[in-house]
Amino acid sequence: MPLFANSATSTRGRGALRRAVALSLRATALLVLAAAALLIVYRFLPPVSTLMLGRWLSLQPVARDWVPLSAVSPHLPRAVIAAEDARFCLHGGVDWGALRAVIEEAGEHGPARGASTIAMQTAKNVFLWPGRSYLRKAAEIPLALAVDTLWSKRRVMEVYLNIAEWGDGLFGAEAAARRYFRKSARALTAREAALLAAALPNPLVRDPARPSRYVATYAARISGRLREADATCLDS
């Protein structure tokens, strides 16, 4: 009797495992299809970030005014490229050389620095959750490749500058320019654009209007790289 009981239990266990695997595969397929649909929709319509959705669901305010890239000072995309992704116009969404260097430098506690391109950050902000993990990074890479393939470089930059977080509940270049400098994003000077770019790595702490010495120094370095920043792919 115990032999048959063990056999029946084993059969039920294998059946439950197969059902769980099938359910996981169906859920993964649905997520992939949903992401593909949103990639197409967001090529034309203004996206929202997962951080914005989280704030709305928790009844917290969100400040964001969507504007086309043509309504943003050309200094800002150049500053962001200089600060965040110098090879933005050259790679296909992922800077494999920078990513490889980070992996090689990583110690047992993980990478000490990131290698996220603007496309990767856009994919993360639109589709994924905040925080650092290898699982999120693994999902971020194929999404960034898809974003760079299905959208133009100009669209990638436009979406990024409209969903980037620049303060608590503050999203996008237009809202940030009005909050910190009392002007539209179109009117930003080179220095103001550099200050906004310098705040991006830690927007909840760094205030572009009242920069710390570190942020001011970092912004000055970004300003010095503006002329060399390759933004030619944004002209088309």
SULCOR-V612924 format. One record per helix or strand of 2 or more residues. SS is the DSSP state (helix for helix, strand for strand). FROM is the first residue (numbers start at 0). TO is the last residue. If there is no record, write none. Layout:
SS,FROM,TO  SS,FROM,TO
This chain:
helix,1,40  helix,49,56  helix,68,70  helix,73,83  helix,95,104  helix,117,126  helix,133,149  helix,152,162  strand,164,166  strand,169,170  helix,172,180  helix,184,186  helix,189,201  helix,212,223  helix,231,233
